[in-house]
């Protein structure tokens, strides 16, 4: 193994790893000599992740080592080919991520018991938060002692969530729909429409 202190490319590669972690779409645009070390780096990390957690990675994906994926037995995370998860994300299964899904930095996906399904080609901009569970708030007990419920969240194909979008438990967003930045989705959204606001409301059709 080469001594990193003698490798003139070591510092560059470490910075490039950080760049890829926050801008993973660049991974598929690397030149052949760059892709060689980057793919080895990804293969090693993804093997480690699949050994440590109930994570299943299918095909050529990118997962930042700075992301946090937690998948105990019964809470599996499945990631289909061509998808990426950027740095500082937190994912807690059960989660199904389809093909060519983009989950940008600082997203949080907490799947509760019923899970989160993100179908093919969806785009989640930075700081999106999906919570597939909820706490009770009856006045006869402390908040910390309230029971939780979980219904699940589904994003159909080709959904785009803008930065800082929140999605609450029980919501289904139809294929081709777009949610504007800083919106909070509290109800189901039909296909091929644009919504925005808190709570999110229809702006127009695509």
N, C-alpha and C positions, 0 to 999 in steps of 0.2 A: 504494500500500500504506500502511495506517495506521501512524503512528509508535507503536511499543509504549509509549513513555514517555507518550504522550498518550491511550492507550487505557485507560480505567478498568477494563476487564474483563481486561486482560492477566495480572495477577498471579493473579487467580481462575482463569483458564483454565489457566495453567501448573500450578497446584496440582491442578486438576481432571484434567488429563492424567495427573499422577502417581497420583491416586486411581484413575482408570480402568485404569492400567497394572497396578496390584496387585489391583484388584477389577473385572475386565473385564465381569462380568455386568451391571454398571450401565450399560454402553454401550447396551444395548437398552432401557433404561428412561429414557433422557434425554428431556427435554421437546423439542419441535420446534426451538426457538431454540438449544438446546444441541447437539442432534443435527446441526444444520447445520454448525457449525464442527468438531465432532468427526469427522463423516464426511469432511469435506474433509481434515482432518489425517490420518485413516487412509488415505484414498485416495492421498494423496501419499506416505506412508511405504510403503504396500504396492506402489505402482508402483516406487519406488526399490529395494525388496527384491527384486522380481521381475527388475529390471534387473541387479542385482549378483550374485544367486545363482540356482541352478536351483530356484526356488520357484514353484509354481503355486497361486494362490489363487482359489477358485471361490465367487462370491457374496459376501454380506455377512458378513465375518469381522472379528474384532478381533485385532490382533497388536501387543503393546507394543513400541515402539521400544527399550525397555530389555531385551528378550529378544534372544537370540543364535541365529540360524538360519544354518547352514552347509550348503550343498548344491552340491557340485562336480558336473561331468558324470558321470553314472552313479550319482549319489547324490541324486536328486531328492526334494524334499519337496512333497507335494500336500496341500492343506488344503481340505476341503469346506465348504459353506455353513453359517453359523451357529456355527462353532467359534471358540474364542479361545485365545490363548497369552499368559500373563501375564508380568510383569517377571522378569528374572533367570533365566529358563529358558535352557537350552542344548540345542539340537536339531541333530544331525548326521545327515543322510540316509544311505540312503534311508528315508523315512518316509511312510506314507499315513495321513492323519487324516480320519476320516469326518465326517458331518454332526453339528452340535451337540455337539461334543466340547469338554470343558473341561480345559485344562491350566493349573493354577494356578502361582503364583510359585515360583521356585527348583527347578523340575523339570529333570532331566537325562535326555535320550533320546539314547543313542549307539547307532546302528543297525548297526554292523559292516558286513559285506558283504551279509548276507541280509535286513537291514531290519527295521523295526518297523511293524506294521499295527495301527491303533487304529480300530475300527469305530464306527458311529454311536452317539451318546448316552453315550459313556463319560465318566467323571469321574475326573480325577487330582488329588488334593488336593496341597497344597504339599509340596515337598521329596521327591517321588517320584523314583526312579532306576531307569531301564530300560537294561540293557546287553546288547545283542545280539551280544556277542562274548566270547571268553574267552582267557586266556593259558595256555600249557602251564606245567608246573612240574617237569619232569624234572630230576634232580640232575646231569646231565652238562653243563649250560650255565648261564650266568648268567640271572637272571630277565629282564633287559632283552633277552636274545637268544632268548627262548622264542618259538616260533611261535604265532600266534593262529588261532582257529577261529571260525566264525559259523554259527548255525543259524536265527536269526530269532526274533522274539517276536510273538505275536498276541493282542490283546484283542478278543474278540467283542463284540457289541452290549451296551450298557447295563451295562458293568462299572464298578465303583466301587473305586478304590484309595484307602485312607485316607492320611493324612499320613505321610511318611517311609517309605513302602513301597518295597522293592526287588524287582525282577524280574530274574532271571538269564536268560542265553541259552538258547534252546530251549524256552521255556515258552509254553503256550497256555492262556488263561483263558477259560472258557466264558461264554456270554451270561448276563447277570443275576446274576453272582456278585459278592461283596463281599470285599475283603481288608482286615483290620483294621489300624489304625495301627501303624507300626513293624515290620510283618511282612516276612519275606523269602520270596519265592515261588521255590522251587527245582524244583518239578514241576508238570505240567499240573493244572489245576483244572476239574472238571466244571461244568456250567451250574447256576445258581440255588442256589448254596450259599454259606455264609459261612465264611471261613477266617481264622486268625490265628496268630501266633507265628513263631518262627525255629528251624527252618523252618516255614512256614505249614502248618497242619493244619486239617481240617474241624471246625467248631464246631457247625453246624446247617444244615438246609435252609431255604430261604426259603419 
